[in-house]
């Protein structure tokens, strides 16, 4: 009986000692709280693979962040969601932040991280032996006038030596309705992101004939922004956000298309792994992603030049006010 009592006492002492050791060794400033961030994304596409890798690999969780993705088609709608405080962060074309600033908003949108550095659209048409001059005299569905997809299409035309006035550019169809409109018989060509481009190919409505990004040049095509006041008050949170994104960018740079597709396939339940690998490979071959979330001033100036050339901006807006890189170059 005595032995049992002694053994019990020794067991209790051992447990207490282990708990004490754990409490002593545990970092005193460890923060176990999780910050939830509502993020409005302009579309859900493998074009944004680094973001989805960061989610699926748990990089945001490692930083104590929980990301609530909210699909918000149209960069103008993403900007509106941020300005109305429906979400904390917007993920869309940087041009939408420029429009807000140029409109005189006091608590304007500041871009703090980049992801893609060129257009991610592909032109879908019926002719496999495509030449850019084939667009002359034809109707092309491009989405909202003034948006990044339409702007980069115009820039690609210019770089291909095509006069935009010789192309029937249709701006009237909503971004989210482009596939349906083309399937319904509108347009000779349509500009689409993935996975919609591959989906139309598989269903026999056309084929991918060209990458717009390869001709349109480098700029902050899709980036993350927030209200100026939110950034000033939550810089530590956004630095964590950036660290997670940079891990995602490193992942897609170092891994092959199949590995990336396997990682992000939960984000695309209606897309086969085989198709997703094909899509990711297209974006890798097009050199779509930034090395880090840092946005060079040169890229921002390229975007401004494009907007000014198309009469969407009267003069340059200040890089140092609209871009606040929270990542080192």
Secondary structure as GFF3:
##gff-version 3
##sequence-region A 1 329
A	DSSP	alpha_helix	2	25	.	.	.	ID=ss1
A	DSSP	beta_strand	35	41	.	.	.	ID=ss2
A	DSSP	three_ten_helix	46	48	.	.	.	ID=ss3
A	DSSP	alpha_helix	49	56	.	.	.	ID=ss4
A	DSSP	alpha_helix	59	62	.	.	.	ID=ss5
A	DSSP	beta_strand	65	71	.	.	.	ID=ss6
A	DSSP	alpha_helix	75	83	.	.	.	ID=ss7
A	DSSP	beta_strand	89	92	.	.	.	ID=ss8
A	DSSP	alpha_helix	95	102	.	.	.	ID=ss9
A	DSSP	beta_strand	109	116	.	.	.	ID=ss10
A	DSSP	beta_strand	122	125	.	.	.	ID=ss11
A	DSSP	three_ten_helix	132	135	.	.	.	ID=ss12
A	DSSP	beta_strand	139	141	.	.	.	ID=ss13
A	DSSP	alpha_helix	148	159	.	.	.	ID=ss14
A	DSSP	three_ten_helix	164	166	.	.	.	ID=ss15
A	DSSP	beta_strand	168	170	.	.	.	ID=ss16
A	DSSP	three_ten_helix	175	177	.	.	.	ID=ss17
A	DSSP	alpha_helix	178	183	.	.	.	ID=ss18
A	DSSP	beta_strand	189	192	.	.	.	ID=ss19
A	DSSP	alpha_helix	196	202	.	.	.	ID=ss20
A	DSSP	beta_strand	207	211	.	.	.	ID=ss21
A	DSSP	alpha_helix	213	216	.	.	.	ID=ss22
A	DSSP	beta_strand	222	227	.	.	.	ID=ss23
A	DSSP	alpha_helix	228	233	.	.	.	ID=ss24
A	DSSP	alpha_helix	235	254	.	.	.	ID=ss25
A	DSSP	alpha_helix	257	264	.	.	.	ID=ss26
A	DSSP	three_ten_helix	265	267	.	.	.	ID=ss27
A	DSSP	alpha_helix	273	285	.	.	.	ID=ss28
A	DSSP	alpha_helix	297	309	.	.	.	ID=ss29
A	DSSP	alpha_helix	319	322	.	.	.	ID=ss30
###
